[in-house]
Amino acid sequence: MDPVKILPAFCILALVLAAGCTSGGQPKAPITTATIVTTASPTPSPTATTPVTTVTTPAPLFPNALRLKSAFTFGNGTSWPTDAAVNRIWINDTYRWFNPEENAYQTRVAPAGEKFLIVFISMVNRGTERAPLPPRGNIYVLYDNAIVSPDTQHPLPFMNPNSVPSIARIGEIEYSRNIYSSEQVEDYGYSHGQKLAYVNPGESNAVEGYLIYDVPVSVVPETTYVKIVMPDKTEGTWVLG
């Protein structure tokens, strides 16, 4: 082979190979490593809360107290079982009572900070023999830790020689009728001005009447009670509202 012809061919081949090594476009850009930045989560602010006020309702003094008009029977096991009941109440800071001696009504005003509570009571003997009547002094009004006896300033009926009994009627309630008779209501423990000690059998012989108490103006029926100590030593308790 002619050496002069080989050299140019070799040079051309070298150029072709060099061109092939650089084909495929522009050189690639260097790879940049991403930087990861960790950001701490912000601390959540405390959630505002509305203060809760707890109201404590005082427990009733007598959770099993009877409601108005409910009967409590004393004398069970005897021949004179008797139903006692507190039937209704009346509350005001004044009342008018009829003074028999003056033959006129007079107004009584409750002392400062007090009011009058009138309680209506009935006793019905369901037996066959007469029953002892709970005396006025055995009937109390209770509220909070206080015990109140009937008002001693209210004049009770009394007998005048050779005349009819003197009865101090109350104007606001004097035309109220008894439950078991059509007669007008009067002081508890009296009938037509005569003091009673017993309850005879039968509804027609029921003993009915009212008692008056001085109580604070803050007293409300829902937390006020009447307790009666019965002749057989049992006790009946009524809530007034």
BELUR-V299047 format. One record per backbone hydrogen bond with DSSP energy under -1.0 kcal/mol. NH is the residue of the N-H (numbers start at 1). CO is the residue of the C=O. If there is no record, write none. Layout:
nh->{NH/NH}
co->{CO/CO}
//
This chain:
nh->{6/7/9/10/11/12/13/14/15/16/17/18/19/20/21/65/66/69/70/72/74/78/82/83/84/85/87/90/92/95/97/98/99/103/104/106/108/110/114/115/116/117/118/119/120/121/122/123/124/126/128/129/131/133/138/139/140/141/142/143/146/148/151/158/163/166/169/171/173/174/176/178/185/188/190/191/194/196/199/202/205/206/207/209/210/211/213/215/217/219/223/224/225/226/227/228/229/230/233/236/238/239/240}
co->{2/3/5/6/7/8/9/10/11/12/13/14/15/16/17/62/237/86/67/84/82/75/74/124/72/122/120/118/116/108/106/169/104/99/99/97/95/93/111/215/92/213/90/211/88/209/85/207/83/81/79/79/199/197/135/136/227/148/225/146/143/141/212/166/160/158/167/96/170/170/173/183/176/210/187/194/191/189/131/125/202/203/123/121/186/119/117/115/113/216/220/221/142/238/140/236/138/234/230/228/226/66/224}
//
